[in-house]
Amino acid sequence: MKIHLIYRRIPNRVLERDDEVVADLGDVIVAKAKFEGMLAPLRVNGVEVIKNGYTMLYFAFIGKNYDLLKVYDGRGNFKGLYVDVLAYTKRNGNTLEMLDLFLDIFIFPDGGAFLLDEDELEMALNYGLIDRETFDFAYSVAREILKKAERGEFPPEIVWKYGEVLR
């Protein structure tokens, strides 16, 4: 089974693709995809964590303000968790729609967590692409995730139940 993903980014970027569904749990969709089309690898704290060809197992949480990607390198080694802060996650049948709010979080396997793309959120506010309320909302979601990660309450347990499908 495939799920159609519509991933929106302010002001007018839209990524659409069809991904392989690993599990359809109603309010959580687990799907598998490859990273493609990146202009450069993503480095966090000096470590290359994502590049073209790596595999993601992503978790779309319907009604939540984040999604989560479990990232695996070309050999199937777990690199960490990549979290997108979102305005919304909606589902209509076999279509998922999300609106990205710029901020991202990367959590290493050892639990080290890093907030990413604050400059992009700041720019969106400065250029009038988002309002102050949206800016503050994105930070509040990110701060809550970081606090939960620090306490060992994030990610949701469901995330650890999937991963062997990639090996």
C-alpha positions in Angstrom: 0.0 0.0 0.0 1.1 3.5 -0.7 0.4 6.8 1.0 0.4 10.1 -0.9 2.3 12.8 1.0 1.8 16.5 0.5 4.4 18.4 2.4 4.0 22.1 2.3 6.6 24.7 3.2 5.9 28.5 3.4 5.7 30.5 1.2 4.8 28.1 -1.7 7.0 25.0 -1.7 5.2 21.7 -2.0 6.8 18.3 -2.0 4.5 15.5 -3.2 5.4 11.8 -3.3 4.0 8.3 -2.8 5.6 6.3 -0.1 5.4 2.7 0.9 3.2 2.2 4.0 4.8 0.0 6.7 1.9 0.4 9.1 -1.5 2.2 9.1 -2.5 2.6 12.7 -5.3 5.2 11.9 -3.9 8.1 13.8 -0.3 7.1 13.1 1.1 6.3 9.6 4.5 4.6 9.4 6.0 4.8 5.9 9.4 4.3 4.3 11.2 6.5 1.8 14.7 7.4 0.6 16.3 10.8 1.0 16.7 12.3 -2.6 17.4 15.7 -4.1 19.3 17.1 -1.2 21.8 19.8 -2.3 24.2 18.9 0.5 24.4 16.4 3.3 22.9 17.6 6.7 25.5 17.9 9.4 24.6 18.3 13.0 27.2 19.2 15.6 29.9 18.3 13.1 28.5 14.9 12.2 27.0 14.0 8.8 23.5 12.6 9.7 21.5 12.7 6.5 22.4 12.5 2.8 21.0 11.3 -0.5 20.4 7.6 -0.5 19.8 7.3 3.2 16.6 5.7 4.3 13.9 7.2 6.5 11.1 5.5 8.3 8.7 8.3 9.0 5.9 8.6 11.5 3.0 10.9 10.7 1.0 11.6 13.9 -2.4 12.8 12.7 -3.5 15.9 14.6 0.0 16.5 16.1 2.4 19.4 15.4 5.3 17.3 14.5 6.4 14.3 12.4 9.4 12.1 13.0 11.9 10.4 10.8 14.1 7.5 11.9 17.2 7.9 9.8 19.3 5.0 8.6 22.5 5.2 6.5 23.3 3.1 3.4 24.3 0.2 5.6 21.2 0.3 7.7 22.8 1.8 10.7 20.5 4.0 12.8 21.8 7.7 12.6 19.1 9.3 14.8 15.7 11.0 14.8 14.8 14.0 12.7 11.7 15.9 13.9 9.9 18.5 11.8 7.8 21.1 13.7 4.5 21.4 11.9 1.5 23.7 11.9 -0.7 20.6 11.2 -0.8 17.0 10.1 -4.0 16.0 8.4 -5.2 12.8 6.8 -7.8 12.3 4.1 -8.0 8.6 3.1 -4.6 7.7 1.6 -3.4 11.3 1.6 -1.3 13.0 4.3 -0.9 16.7 4.3 1.6 18.6 6.5 2.6 22.3 6.8 6.3 22.7 7.9 7.1 25.6 10.4 10.8 25.7 9.6 12.2 24.5 13.0 13.6 21.0 13.2 15.2 18.9 15.9 17.8 16.1 15.5 18.2 13.6 18.3 21.3 11.4 18.2 21.1 7.7 19.3 22.8 8.8 22.6 20.0 11.2 23.3 21.8 14.4 22.4 19.2 16.8 20.9 19.8 19.8 18.7 17.4 22.5 17.6 17.9 23.3 13.9 16.9 26.0 11.4 16.2 28.8 13.9 17.6 31.2 11.2 15.0 30.1 8.7 12.1 30.7 11.2 13.6 34.2 12.0 13.8 35.0 8.3 10.2 33.9 7.7 9.1 36.3 10.4 11.3 39.2 9.2 10.0 38.8 5.6 6.4 38.7 6.7 5.9 35.1 5.6 4.6 34.2 9.1 3.2 36.2 11.9 4.5 36.5 15.5 1.9 34.0 16.7 3.1 31.4 14.3 6.7 32.1 15.2 5.9 31.7 18.9 3.9 28.6 18.3 6.8 26.9 16.4 9.1 27.6 19.3 6.6 26.4 21.9 6.3 23.1 20.0 10.0 22.7 19.7 10.7 23.5 23.3 8.1 21.0 24.5 9.7 18.3 22.3 13.2 19.1 23.6 11.9 19.1 27.3 10.2 15.7 26.7 13.3 14.3 25.0 15.5 15.4 27.9 13.1 13.6 30.4 13.1 10.5 28.2 9.4 11.0 27.3 10.1 11.5 23.6 9.8 10.0 21.1 6.5 8.1 21.5 7.0 4.4 22.2 5.5 3.5 18.8 8.7 4.8 17.2 10.8 2.0 18.7 8.4 -0.7 17.5 9.4 -0.2 13.9 12.8 -0.3 12.2 13.7 -3.9 11.4 11.8 -3.6 8.1 14.8 -1.7 6.8 17.3 -4.4 7.3 
